[in-house]
Amino acid sequence: MLATPRGRSNGIAFALGWTLSLAALVTVVVLAGSGANASGGDGGPATWTLWLKLALGVLFLLMGAKQWRDRPREGAGPEAAGVDGGDRQVHAGQAGRDAAALAVANPKNLFLAVGGAVSIASSTAGGAARRSPPY
């Protein structure tokens, strides 16, 4: 994508698409978690948020085990990518859309964004304290 004739604008569009899509995902989960009373009534997080974060951690462990099991064995090289795409013409809009799809569809990004957003939603701090740390 960066090697295309308009690599600079494609790279900027990709970075913006990636950042904005993850920001939108976190915003949606924080708003949904806040509406679902993610901060429990006893001053701590609701029980469901703890179970959700535990489940996300278990999923990370399972993904890591699968990746370890599927790694190339000694003496064997990694598999070649299925699609080269070197001759593909890319414009900035397409780069932004591709980045948004890749950012949200990647399980690692999805689980980290959801886990972080649930932690924010379950925080007992007020609205202003959630936006900026005290200095």
N, C-alpha and C positions, 0 to 999 in steps of 0.2 A: 504494500500500500504506500509506503514511503518512497519506493523507487518509481512510482508513477510520475508522469509529467507534472502533476499538481500535488506532489507529496506533502508540502508544507500545509496547505489548506486541508488535505485529507487527514493528516496527523492531528491537526487542531480539532477538526470535526470529530475524529475518533475519540480524542481525550474528553471533549465536551459531552459527547454521547454517553461515554462510560460513566463520567462523573454525575451527570444529570439523572441517568437511569438508576444508579445506586442511591442517589439522594431521594428520588421519588419513591423507591422501594422502602427505604428507611422511614420516610415521612408517612407513608400509608400504614406501615406496621406500628409506628408510634401512635398514630391517631386511633387505629383499631384497638391497640392494647390499652390506651387511655380510656377509650369508650367501654372496654370490657373489664374495667376496674382491675388493671394489672397491679396496682399498688394496693395490697391488702388493707383491710380496715385496722389491723393491729399494729400499724407502723412499719411493717415489712412488706416484701413483695407477696403477691398472691401465690398460692400453692401451684396453680397451673403454670405460672411462669417458670418456676423452678423445675417442674417436670419437663417443660418444653426445652429449656436449656440443657437438661440432662439428656434428653432424646437427641438433640442436635450434636452433643458431644459423642454419643454412641454412634451416630451416623458418621461423624468424622473418623472415628476409629475404624469403622467398617470400610469406609472409602480408602483409608490408609492401608488396611490389610489387603484389600483387593488390588491396589496399585502395587504393593510389595509383591504379591503373588504373581501379577502379570508382568513384572519387570523382565527385561531381556536377561537370559541366563549367561553365564560366563562363556566368552568366546562368540556370542551372537550379538550382532548390532541391533540397534533399534529399528523398528519398521519404518519404511518410508511413508511420508504423508500421502493420502489417497488423492488429493486434489492439489495440483501445483498452483494454478491461478495466476501464474506470472504474466500472462498476456491479457489479463482482465483489465478493462478500463474502469477505474473507480472515480467517482465524483464525491464531493464533500458530503452531500446528503446521504448517499449510500454508506459512506464510512461511518457517519453518525448512527445510522440505523443498525449497521453491523455491530458497532460497539455496544449499543444498548441491548441488543439481543444476546451478545456474548457475555456481558457483565451480569445480567440477570439470570441467564440460563446456566451459568457455571455453578455447580452445586457448592463449591467452596465459597464463592462470593455470596450466594443466596443464604447459606447457613450463617455466615459471619454477619451479614447485614441484618437478618432476622434476629439472631441472638443479641446483637448490640442494640437493635431497636426495642426489643422486649425489655432489656435491661434499662434503657432510658424510660420506657413507658411505666415500668414498675418502680421507678425511683420515687421516693417520698418527697423529694425537693419540689419547691414551687416552680412555676413556669419560668421566671427570670433566672433562677438558679440552674435550670436545665440547659439554658442557652449559653451561659458563660461561666467558667470557673472563677472562684474568688482569687484575687491577687493581693 
